Amino acid sequence: MATSAAQRFGRRLASSVPRRRFSSSAAAAAATGGSAVQRTQNPSLNLCSAINQALHIALDTDPRSYVFGEDVSFGGVFRCTVGLADRFGKGRVFNTPLCEQGIVGFGIGLAAMGNRAVAEIQFADYIFPAFDQIVNEAAKFRYRSGNQFNCGGLTIRAPYGAVGHGGHYHSQSPEAFFCHVPGIKVVIPRSPSQAKGLLLSCIRDPNPIVFFEPKWLYRLAVEEVPEHDYTLPLSEAEVIREGTDITLVGWGAQLSVMEEACLDAENDGISCELIDLKTLLPWDKETVEASVRKTGRLLISHEAPVTGGFGAEISASIVERCFLRLQAPVARICGLDTPFPLVFEPFYLPTKNKILDAIKSTVNY
């Protein structure tokens, strides 16, 4: 059931790219100041291949860039790093011990010496042993030295979120933990072309960044991706569907589920504006605020548990900024306050029907 739903959402995501402006070669070209590449010249890639292409470009354009983590030299468990060691050598693409704290700690040191360190955590669920290194070392490195030293060249990649069968230890969405940490950035793409452009931006940004990759979309999300080197701006949300009755905000794989709900709501005469946040820290408050001032309503959806999820921060900020413009309470459709389940995953996830019900109740409040 969950797998078939994922495949359905994946196909809709891929097919809706041009229509819903989920991302395009024109958008990518605009981000780099170039002209749009002809659509016929752009190969169709899934999200995994787009990540791989971005890593190839990063290693090829900067001789002081490195990719490392558990099993990355032979391609990694999701095959995102396949071919990198063969092309760039095992001195720049290499395996590490099974020690997340050591992986990130090594990355901090490598970045502090002026290198571009791309550290892979095999699953976001495994990132917690490295929490101290990220929070107390990477995030504070620049500040504690008065900007004399920094580890801004560090990018931490981690597959996150539901996958249809991952259960307790391979399906979690821990982004909110890191959104409470000044000194780092948190970025989550929704599609292949977004993943490539955002990852290259993260690798070249002068700040340490945690880059969560929605593993459900590694194979299911397919679209045309420009072959050339391009970046997309961080901390800039995107309105991917315009509407007038209610604003929906999400990120990552949840965007395809939310668009399904928007399409069904449209059949009932409800006009939904859908926003991809893309960067969670620091997030684009202005774009969301402008949308809510127009629609008067807000719904936020994410896979992580509802209590303490990043949706709560968005809700609080928008209530502070748009209190007199709100026509209904802010709605949050999120994961449940339980450990991520196995057989009950379809009941845990914020599905299209849950979102659609919340859209209707918010609009009719």
Solvent accessible surface area in square Angstrom, and as a share of the most:
residue,aa,sasa,rsa
1,M,176,0.79
2,A,14,0.11
3,T,74,0.43
4,S,59,0.38
5,A,22,0.17
6,A,5,0.04
7,Q,77,0.34
8,R,117,0.43
9,F,26,0.11
10,G,0,0.00
11,R,161,0.59
12,R,79,0.29
13,L,2,0.01
14,A,26,0.20
15,S,69,0.45
16,S,0,0.00
17,V,10,0.05
18,P,69,0.44
19,R,129,0.47
20,R,45,0.16
21,R,119,0.43
22,F,0,0.00
23,S,3,0.02
24,S,30,0.20
25,S,8,0.05
26,A,55,0.43
27,A,42,0.32
28,A,2,0.02
29,A,2,0.02
30,A,74,0.58
31,A,40,0.31
32,T,62,0.36
33,G,72,0.69
34,G,45,0.44
35,S,98,0.63
36,A,55,0.43
37,V,39,0.22
38,Q,118,0.53
39,R,114,0.42
40,T,134,0.78
41,Q,115,0.51
42,N,10,0.05
43,P,47,0.30
44,S,73,0.47
45,L,31,0.15
46,N,33,0.17
47,L,0,0.00
48,C,7,0.04
49,S,43,0.28
50,A,0,0.00
51,I,0,0.00
52,N,22,0.11
53,Q,41,0.18
54,A,0,0.00
55,L,0,0.00
56,H,35,0.16
57,I,24,0.12
58,A,4,0.03
59,L,2,0.01
60,D,83,0.43
61,T,77,0.45
62,D,44,0.23
63,P,104,0.65
64,R,121,0.44
65,S,1,0.01
66,Y,49,0.19
67,V,1,0.01
68,F,0,0.00
69,G,0,0.00
70,E,9,0.04
71,D,43,0.22
72,V,0,0.00
73,S,26,0.16
74,F,116,0.48
75,G,0,0.00
76,G,3,0.03
77,V,71,0.41
78,F,42,0.18
79,R,96,0.35
80,C,5,0.03
81,T,0,0.00
82,V,69,0.40
83,G,32,0.30
84,L,0,0.00
85,A,8,0.06
86,D,138,0.72
87,R,139,0.51
88,F,32,0.13
89,G,30,0.29
90,K,155,0.66
91,G,58,0.56
92,R,47,0.17
93,V,0,0.00
94,F,46,0.19
95,N,72,0.37
96,T,24,0.14
97,P,108,0.68
98,L,145,0.72
99,C,59,0.35
100,E,22,0.10
101,Q,80,0.35
102,G,36,0.34
103,I,2,0.01
104,V,0,0.00
105,G,24,0.23
106,F,99,0.41
107,G,0,0.00
108,I,9,0.05
109,G,38,0.37
110,L,31,0.16
111,A,5,0.04
112,A,37,0.28
113,M,142,0.63
114,G,53,0.50
115,N,12,0.06
116,R,61,0.22
117,A,0,0.00
118,V,1,0.01
119,A,0,0.00
120,E,8,0.04
121,I,0,0.00
122,Q,23,0.10
123,F,26,0.11
124,A,0,0.00
125,D,12,0.06
126,Y,62,0.24
127,I,0,0.00
128,F,69,0.29
129,P,77,0.48
130,A,0,0.00
131,F,67,0.28
132,D,64,0.33
133,Q,36,0.16
134,I,1,0.00
135,V,25,0.14
136,N,73,0.37
137,E,47,0.21
138,A,3,0.03
139,A,3,0.02
140,K,84,0.36
141,F,36,0.15
142,R,60,0.22
143,Y,151,0.58
144,R,156,0.57
145,S,20,0.13
146,G,62,0.59
147,N,100,0.51
148,Q,140,0.62
149,F,123,0.51
150,N,56,0.29
151,C,2,0.01
152,G,2,0.02
153,G,8,0.08
154,L,0,0.00
155,T,0,0.00
156,I,3,0.02
157,R,1,0.01
158,A,0,0.00
159,P,3,0.02
160,Y,11,0.04
161,G,3,0.03
162,A,1,0.01
163,V,33,0.19
164,G,18,0.17
165,H,140,0.63
166,G,14,0.14
167,G,1,0.01
168,H,80,0.36
169,Y,147,0.56
170,H,61,0.27
171,S,0,0.00
172,Q,58,0.26
173,S,12,0.08
174,P,3,0.02
175,E,2,0.01
176,A,25,0.20
177,F,114,0.48
178,F,0,0.00
179,C,17,0.10
180,H,159,0.71
181,V,9,0.05
182,P,112,0.70
183,G,21,0.21
184,I,7,0.04
185,K,37,0.16
186,V,0,0.00
187,V,0,0.00
188,I,0,0.00
189,P,0,0.00
190,R,1,0.00
191,S,0,0.00
192,P,1,0.01
193,S,2,0.01
194,Q,3,0.01
195,A,0,0.00
196,K,0,0.00
197,G,0,0.00
198,L,0,0.00
199,L,0,0.00
200,L,0,0.00
201,S,14,0.09
202,C,0,0.00
203,I,5,0.02
204,R,86,0.32
205,D,21,0.11
206,P,84,0.53
207,N,39,0.20
208,P,8,0.05
209,I,2,0.01
210,V,1,0.01
211,F,0,0.00
212,F,0,0.00
213,E,0,0.00
214,P,2,0.01
215,K,7,0.03
216,W,35,0.12
217,L,6,0.03
218,Y,3,0.01
219,R,117,0.43
220,L,46,0.23
221,A,0,0.00
222,V,57,0.33
223,E,9,0.04
224,E,48,0.22
225,V,0,0.00
226,P,0,0.00
227,E,106,0.47
228,H,65,0.29
229,D,58,0.30
230,Y,1,0.01
231,T,39,0.23
232,L,11,0.06
233,P,57,0.36
234,L,30,0.15
235,S,40,0.26
236,E,91,0.41
237,A,10,0.08
238,E,40,0.18
239,V,40,0.23
240,I,1,0.00
241,R,16,0.06
242,E,123,0.55
243,G,5,0.05
244,T,85,0.49
245,D,39,0.20
246,I,0,0.00
247,T,0,0.00
248,L,0,0.00
249,V,0,0.00
250,G,0,0.00
251,W,4,0.01
252,G,0,0.00
253,A,11,0.09
254,Q,8,0.04
255,L,1,0.00
256,S,3,0.02
257,V,17,0.09
258,M,0,0.00
259,E,1,0.00
260,E,15,0.07
261,A,0,0.00
262,C,0,0.00
263,L,26,0.13
264,D,42,0.22
265,A,0,0.00
266,E,89,0.40
267,N,122,0.63
268,D,82,0.43
269,G,66,0.63
270,I,15,0.08
271,S,38,0.25
272,C,1,0.01
273,E,6,0.03
274,L,0,0.00
275,I,0,0.00
276,D,0,0.00
277,L,0,0.00
278,K,13,0.05
279,T,1,0.00
280,L,0,0.00
281,L,34,0.17
282,P,66,0.42
283,W,21,0.07
284,D,15,0.08
285,K,59,0.25
286,E,113,0.51
287,T,35,0.21
288,V,0,0.00
289,E,29,0.13
290,A,65,0.50
291,S,4,0.03
292,V,0,0.00
293,R,87,0.32
294,K,109,0.46
295,T,2,0.01
296,G,2,0.02
297,R,37,0.13
298,L,0,0.00
299,L,0,0.00
300,I,0,0.00
301,S,0,0.00
302,H,3,0.01
303,E,18,0.08
304,A,6,0.04
305,P,51,0.32
306,V,42,0.24
307,T,101,0.59
308,G,60,0.57
309,G,5,0.05
310,F,11,0.05
311,G,0,0.00
312,A,35,0.27
313,E,80,0.36
314,I,0,0.00
315,S,19,0.12
316,A,51,0.40
317,S,8,0.05
318,I,0,0.00
319,V,53,0.30
320,E,143,0.64
321,R,88,0.32
322,C,2,0.01
323,F,137,0.57
324,L,164,0.81
325,R,119,0.43
326,L,37,0.18
327,Q,109,0.48
328,A,7,0.06
329,P,79,0.49
330,V,30,0.17
331,A,19,0.15
332,R,92,0.34
333,I,32,0.16
334,C,10,0.06
335,G,1,0.01
336,L,84,0.42
337,D,87,0.45
338,T,68,0.39
339,P,110,0.69
340,F,11,0.05
341,P,21,0.13
342,L,106,0.53
343,V,117,0.67
344,F,126,0.52
345,E,2,0.01
346,P,29,0.18
347,F,135,0.56
348,Y,7,0.03
349,L,17,0.09
350,P,3,0.02
351,T,45,0.26
352,K,48,0.20
353,N,96,0.49
354,K,69,0.29
355,I,0,0.00
356,L,22,0.11
357,D,94,0.49
358,A,11,0.09
359,I,0,0.00
360,K,69,0.29
361,S,71,0.46
362,T,9,0.05
363,V,31,0.18
364,N,116,0.60
365,Y,176,0.67
